[in-house]
Amino acid sequence: VVPPCSIPPLPSPPTLHRTRFTATMKLVTFCIVLTVPAATAFANLGRGTPSRSSLFSSTETEGKKASDAPAVNLGWDSHKAVAAVPDSLVREEDGPEGNYPMRAKFEQLCRTAQISITSAIQEIDGSGTFREDAWVRANGGGGMSRVLTDGAVFEKAGVNLSVVYGSMPPEALQAATERGVDRAAGMAPGERVPFFACGLSSVMHPKNPFCPTMHFNYRYFETDGGVWWFGGGCDITPSYVDTDDMAHFHGTLKRVCDNHDPKFYPEFKAWADRYFKIQHRGETRGLGGIFFDDLNDRDADTIFEFSKECLENVVNAYGPLVTKHKEDPYTQKQKEWQLMRRGRYVEFNLVYDRGTVFGLKTGGRIESILMSLPETARWEYDHQIEEGSKEWDFIDACKNAREWV
């Protein structure tokens, strides 16, 4: 049952001239996101098709019909706020059978990274502080959100930790992973897949138009049948092109990738350019970074070390860019351009983002799922940019992927 959603009527425009407006996203996002059939947006990007037997045994497949499917164990009201979370949200007796030591180790990695990253961002801001909300579920799992709002530098900055147990329908499996469409093929109506997921996700929205927005997400998944994989990435969304900034950001990611596999950066950079594309606009939401999914082609501990080094270098890649630009002067026109680019950011997150779709389809905590959205964004009707301008150069970089290192 969808909770009621009320959007106040728009006021009548005072003139018939082109109308400009700034939208406060808190009013409308929930209504929009539930209408978007986004789960299959990237069905054609899969790198391989595992056999059906790799996910389910024949007896498991036959038994998981609509009539006897596992309980969902997740819902909009299944989150209980607590003053402090337990030492670990991972319990060995919960969820599908799998690699319990890796689940616990990945959760501790995410907890450590959440504290270190928010501490560094709070120091860069110099004024704002992170509010922490913690919650648990009776059936296992829970999470912590740390969110800074209306700081001296950041309009909103958030870092979310989540540990989730439950069972998901085919459409959630399709959204959960690059090969989800293949894995869900042949599932019976009402059939559900028990799963475990742990991840750390973040979005930073600075106030200054010359400070870029940054996003990262690193996660570990297990599903019934012993299937596991890592996914994640980090990407940058400025409003203007600064080649030195992009060389630093991409260069930091490349060094991390090269420490583990020289093929990682070119492959994951190209993957990010594909994944973060706003299909209905024909442009990416920003200037890329790295993105990977379904990574299980080597030992789990080896991939864990790669994810760990990625998280340890988030601040190294992003922090210097904010410090460099946080006091840059800017005009009202440049601020409006930043808000329009935020509008594109919102469009991607609500229509295509795999984490948003997965969270909504598995009954995730709404405040955490939609934390990624900026507090303000702008949609200007039929906006045109001047050819040769700095705004035009940025759009060109969004439509024609560039190599930064």
TORDOVEX-217929 format. One record per residue (C-alpha): residue in three letters; x, y, z. Coordinates in steps of 0.1 Angstrom, whole numbers. Layout:
BEGIN
<Ala,<X,Y,Z>>
...
! end
This chain:
BEGIN
<Val,<0,0,0>>
<Val,<15,33,-11>>
<Pro,<13,60,17>>
<Pro,<-7,90,6>>
<Cys,<13,117,-12>>
<Ser,<1,152,-15>>
<Ile,<16,178,-38>>
<Pro,<4,213,-32>>
<Pro,<-9,230,-64>>
<Leu,<15,253,-82>>
<Pro,<6,290,-80>>
<Ser,<-6,307,-112>>
<Pro,<23,324,-130>>
<Pro,<22,362,-128>>
<Thr,<30,365,-165>>
<Leu,<31,344,-197>>
<His,<68,347,-199>>
<Arg,<91,317,-195>>
<Thr,<88,307,-158>>
<Arg,<118,298,-137>>
<Phe,<114,279,-104>>
<Thr,<134,263,-77>>
<Ala,<119,230,-64>>
<Thr,<123,218,-28>>
<Met,<128,181,-33>>
<Lys,<113,171,0>>
<Leu,<78,178,-14>>
<Val,<78,156,-44>>
<Thr,<104,129,-45>>
<Phe,<84,100,-29>>
<Cys,<55,105,-54>>
<Ile,<79,105,-84>>
<Val,<100,75,-75>>
<Leu,<72,50,-71>>
<Thr,<60,56,-107>>
<Val,<93,48,-124>>
<Pro,<99,14,-140>>
<Ala,<136,17,-136>>
<Ala,<147,-18,-125>>
<Thr,<155,-29,-161>>
<Ala,<173,2,-172>>
<Phe,<207,-14,-176>>
<Ala,<197,-49,-187>>
<Asn,<220,-48,-216>>
<Leu,<252,-40,-197>>
<Gly,<257,-75,-182>>
<Arg,<291,-92,-187>>
<Gly,<280,-127,-185>>
<Thr,<250,-150,-178>>
<Pro,<254,-175,-149>>
<Ser,<234,-207,-152>>
<Arg,<202,-210,-133>>
<Ser,<216,-238,-113>>
<Ser,<243,-215,-99>>
<Leu,<217,-196,-80>>
<Phe,<191,-223,-71>>
<Ser,<191,-260,-68>>
<Ser,<162,-278,-85>>
<Thr,<145,-286,-52>>
<Glu,<148,-250,-41>>
<Thr,<133,-237,-73>>
<Glu,<104,-260,-72>>
<Gly,<96,-251,-36>>
<Lys,<97,-214,-39>>
<Lys,<63,-207,-53>>
<Ala,<40,-178,-44>>
<Ser,<22,-199,-18>>
<Asp,<52,-209,3>>
<Ala,<77,-181,-5>>
<Pro,<97,-169,25>>
<Ala,<84,-140,44>>
<Val,<95,-106,32>>
<Asn,<107,-95,66>>
<Leu,<110,-60,53>>
<Gly,<86,-31,52>>
<Trp,<82,6,54>>
<Asp,<75,5,91>>
<Ser,<100,-23,101>>
<His,<127,0,113>>
<Lys,<130,7,150>>
<Ala,<151,37,161>>
<Val,<176,31,188>>
<Ala,<200,53,208>>
<Ala,<230,32,198>>
<Val,<234,2,175>>
<Pro,<249,-31,189>>
<Asp,<286,-38,183>>
<Ser,<276,-57,152>>
<Leu,<244,-58,131>>
<Val,<256,-91,115>>
<Arg,<243,-122,132>>
<Glu,<255,-157,122>>
<Glu,<220,-172,125>>
<Asp,<203,-146,102>>
<Gly,<199,-147,65>>
<Pro,<208,-173,39>>
<Glu,<237,-196,45>>
<Gly,<269,-180,34>>
<Asn,<303,-164,43>>
<Tyr,<296,-151,78>>
<Pro,<332,-140,85>>
<Met,<331,-118,53>>
<Arg,<298,-103,63>>
<Ala,<311,-93,97>>
<Lys,<344,-80,83>>
<Phe,<327,-59,56>>
<Glu,<304,-44,82>>
<Gln,<333,-34,104>>
<Leu,<351,-19,74>>
<Cys,<320,2,66>>
<Arg,<317,14,102>>
<Thr,<353,24,104>>
<Ala,<351,43,70>>
<Gln,<319,60,80>>
<Ile,<335,75,111>>
<Ser,<367,85,94>>
<Ile,<350,101,63>>
<Thr,<324,121,83>>
<Ser,<352,133,106>>
<Ala,<372,146,77>>
<Ile,<342,162,60>>
<Gln,<331,179,92>>
<Glu,<366,194,95>>
<Ile,<365,207,60>>
<Asp,<331,223,66>>
<Gly,<343,239,98>>
<Ser,<308,247,111>>
<Gly,<283,219,106>>
<Thr,<281,187,125>>
<Phe,<268,153,116>>
<Arg,<236,141,131>>
<Glu,<235,103,136>>
<Asp,<204,82,135>>
<Ala,<205,45,142>>
<Trp,<179,18,137>>
<Val,<175,-20,139>>
<Arg,<151,-46,126>>
<Ala,<137,-74,148>>
<Asn,<145,-100,122>>
<Gly,<182,-88,119>>
<Gly,<201,-60,104>>
<Gly,<198,-22,107>>
<Gly,<220,7,101>>
<Met,<233,42,109>>
<Ser,<228,74,90>>
<Arg,<252,104,95>>
<Val,<239,136,79>>
<Leu,<252,171,80>>
<Thr,<229,199,68>>
<Asp,<233,237,63>>
<Gly,<269,238,71>>
<Ala,<293,265,61>>
<Val,<304,245,30>>
<Phe,<279,217,26>>
<Glu,<242,221,20>>
<Lys,<239,184,27>>
<Ala,<264,156,33>>
<Gly,<254,122,43>>
<Val,<271,88,48>>
<Asn,<248,57,54>>
<Leu,<256,23,67>>
<Ser,<231,-5,62>>
<Val,<230,-42,69>>
<Val,<199,-59,54>>
<Tyr,<185,-93,56>>
<Gly,<153,-104,39>>
<Ser,<139,-119,7>>
<Met,<134,-100,-25>>
<Pro,<111,-103,-55>>
<Pro,<125,-106,-91>>
<Glu,<123,-69,-97>>
<Ala,<145,-62,-67>>
<Leu,<170,-88,-78>>
<Gln,<170,-71,-112>>
<Ala,<179,-38,-96>>
<Ala,<204,-53,-71>>
<Thr,<231,-63,-96>>
<Glu,<244,-58,-131>>
<Arg,<234,-94,-140>>
<Gly,<201,-93,-120>>
<Val,<179,-96,-151>>
<Asp,<197,-128,-161>>
<Arg,<195,-142,-125>>
<Ala,<158,-134,-123>>
<Ala,<149,-150,-156>>
<Gly,<125,-179,-151>>
<Met,<115,-171,-116>>
<Ala,<79,-179,-108>>
<Pro,<54,-151,-100>>
<Gly,<57,-144,-63>>
<Glu,<90,-163,-59>>
<Arg,<114,-146,-36>>
<Val,<152,-148,-31>>
<Pro,<167,-147,5>>
<Phe,<196,-123,6>>
<Phe,<221,-105,28>>
<Ala,<235,-70,19>>
<Cys,<259,-47,36>>
<Gly,<271,-14,22>>
<Leu,<282,22,29>>
<Ser,<269,49,6>>
<Ser,<274,87,5>>
<Val,<265,119,-13>>
<Met,<280,153,-6>>
<His,<263,184,-19>>
<Pro,<284,216,-14>>
<Lys,<269,251,-16>>
<Asn,<295,267,-39>>
<Pro,<289,260,-76>>
<Phe,<327,254,-81>>
<Cys,<328,226,-55>>
<Pro,<317,194,-70>>
<Thr,<291,169,-57>>
<Met,<306,135,-49>>
<His,<290,101,-45>>
<Phe,<304,67,-34>>
<Asn,<289,33,-26>>
<Tyr,<307,1,-17>>
<Arg,<287,-30,-10>>
<Tyr,<288,-68,-4>>
<Phe,<259,-91,-14>>
<Glu,<250,-127,-8>>
<Thr,<219,-146,-21>>
<Asp,<205,-180,-15>>
<Gly,<225,-207,-31>>
<Gly,<259,-195,-21>>
<Val,<261,-166,-47>>
<Trp,<282,-136,-36>>
<Trp,<296,-105,-51>>
<Phe,<311,-71,-44>>
<Gly,<301,-38,-61>>
<Gly,<306,-1,-58>>
<Gly,<324,29,-71>>
<Cys,<329,66,-66>>
<Asp,<320,94,-90>>
<Ile,<322,132,-93>>
<Thr,<296,157,-104>>
<Pro,<309,192,-108>>
<Ser,<290,221,-125>>
<Tyr,<320,232,-145>>
<Val,<350,215,-160>>
<Asp,<383,219,-141>>
<Thr,<409,197,-157>>
<Asp,<433,199,-128>>
<Asp,<405,188,-104>>
<Met,<395,159,-127>>
<Ala,<431,148,-130>>
<His,<435,147,-93>>
<Phe,<402,129,-87>>
<His,<406,103,-114>>
<Gly,<443,100,-108>>
<Thr,<436,90,-71>>
<Leu,<411,64,-82>>
<Lys,<435,51,-109>>
<Arg,<464,47,-84>>
<Val,<441,26,-61>>
<Cys,<429,5,-90>>
<Asp,<465,-1,-103>>
<Asn,<475,-14,-69>>
<His,<452,-43,-74>>
<Asp,<448,-48,-112>>
<Pro,<460,-26,-140>>
<Lys,<428,-35,-159>>
<Phe,<406,-22,-132>>
<Tyr,<407,16,-139>>
<Pro,<401,16,-177>>
<Glu,<373,-10,-173>>
<Phe,<357,6,-143>>
<Lys,<360,41,-156>>
<Ala,<343,31,-189>>
<Trp,<316,13,-168>>
<Ala,<309,44,-148>>
<Asp,<305,65,-180>>
<Arg,<279,40,-191>>
<Tyr,<261,35,-158>>
<Phe,<258,71,-148>>
<Lys,<242,81,-181>>
<Ile,<208,99,-180>>
<Gln,<193,80,-209>>
<His,<164,103,-215>>
<Arg,<188,133,-217>>
<Gly,<216,116,-236>>
<Glu,<242,128,-211>>
<Thr,<259,117,-179>>
<Arg,<250,132,-146>>
<Gly,<287,142,-141>>
<Leu,<322,135,-151>>
<Gly,<325,99,-139>>
<Gly,<349,80,-118>>
<Ile,<348,42,-113>>
<Phe,<319,18,-111>>
<Phe,<319,-20,-108>>
<Asp,<294,-47,-100>>
<Asp,<292,-85,-98>>
<Leu,<328,-86,-89>>
<Asn,<335,-122,-78>>
<Asp,<362,-133,-103>>
<Arg,<388,-138,-77>>
<Asp,<392,-146,-40>>
<Ala,<367,-127,-17>>
<Asp,<395,-115,6>>
<Thr,<413,-101,-24>>
<Ile,<383,-81,-35>>
<Phe,<377,-70,1>>
<Glu,<412,-54,2>>
<Phe,<404,-35,-30>>
<Ser,<371,-22,-16>>
<Lys,<389,-13,16>>
<Glu,<416,8,-2>>
<Cys,<388,25,-23>>
<Leu,<371,36,9>>
<Glu,<403,47,25>>
<Asn,<409,71,-4>>
<Val,<375,88,-7>>
<Val,<387,118,12>>
<Asn,<421,119,-6>>
<Ala,<403,120,-39>>
<Tyr,<376,145,-30>>
<Gly,<386,166,0>>
<Pro,<413,188,-18>>
<Leu,<388,198,-44>>
<Val,<363,212,-19>>
<Thr,<391,229,1>>
<Lys,<404,245,-31>>
<His,<370,260,-42>>
<Lys,<349,264,-11>>
<Glu,<356,302,-9>>
<Asp,<355,309,-47>>
<Pro,<333,339,-56>>
<Tyr,<304,331,-79>>
<Thr,<274,348,-95>>
<Gln,<237,342,-92>>
<Lys,<237,328,-128>>
<Gln,<264,303,-118>>
<Lys,<244,293,-87>>
<Glu,<213,287,-109>>
<Trp,<234,266,-133>>
<Gln,<245,244,-103>>
<Leu,<209,240,-93>>
<Met,<199,229,-128>>
<Arg,<227,203,-127>>
<Arg,<214,191,-94>>
<Gly,<181,186,-112>>
<Arg,<198,162,-135>>
<Tyr,<213,145,-105>>
<Val,<178,140,-91>>
<Glu,<166,126,-124>>
<Phe,<193,100,-125>>
<Asn,<188,90,-88>>
<Leu,<151,86,-91>>
<Val,<149,69,-125>>
<Tyr,<180,48,-129>>
<Asp,<201,45,-97>>
<Arg,<203,8,-88>>
<Gly,<206,14,-51>>
<Thr,<175,37,-49>>
<Val,<154,11,-68>>
<Phe,<167,-18,-47>>
<Gly,<160,1,-15>>
<Leu,<125,10,-24>>
<Lys,<116,-25,-37>>
<Thr,<129,-42,-5>>
<Gly,<111,-18,19>>
<Gly,<142,1,29>>
<Arg,<143,31,53>>
<Ile,<130,60,32>>
<Glu,<150,88,49>>
<Ser,<182,69,42>>
<Ile,<173,60,6>>
<Leu,<165,96,-3>>
<Met,<193,111,17>>
<Ser,<212,113,-16>>
<Leu,<189,140,-30>>
<Pro,<199,177,-26>>
<Glu,<177,200,-6>>
<Thr,<173,223,-35>>
<Ala,<173,218,-73>>
<Arg,<161,236,-104>>
<Trp,<143,228,-136>>
<Glu,<141,257,-160>>
<Tyr,<118,252,-190>>
<Asp,<136,249,-224>>
<His,<169,261,-210>>
<Gln,<194,269,-237>>
<Ile,<232,273,-232>>
<Glu,<255,295,-253>>
<Glu,<278,276,-276>>
<Gly,<314,280,-265>>
<Ser,<305,290,-229>>
<Lys,<318,272,-198>>
<Glu,<284,256,-194>>
<Trp,<285,243,-230>>
<Asp,<319,228,-224>>
<Phe,<306,210,-193>>
<Ile,<276,195,-213>>
<Asp,<300,185,-241>>
<Ala,<321,165,-215>>
<Cys,<288,149,-202>>
<Lys,<279,138,-238>>
<Asn,<313,128,-250>>
<Ala,<333,110,-223>>
<Arg,<368,124,-218>>
<Glu,<400,108,-205>>
<Trp,<413,127,-175>>
<Val,<445,107,-167>>
! end
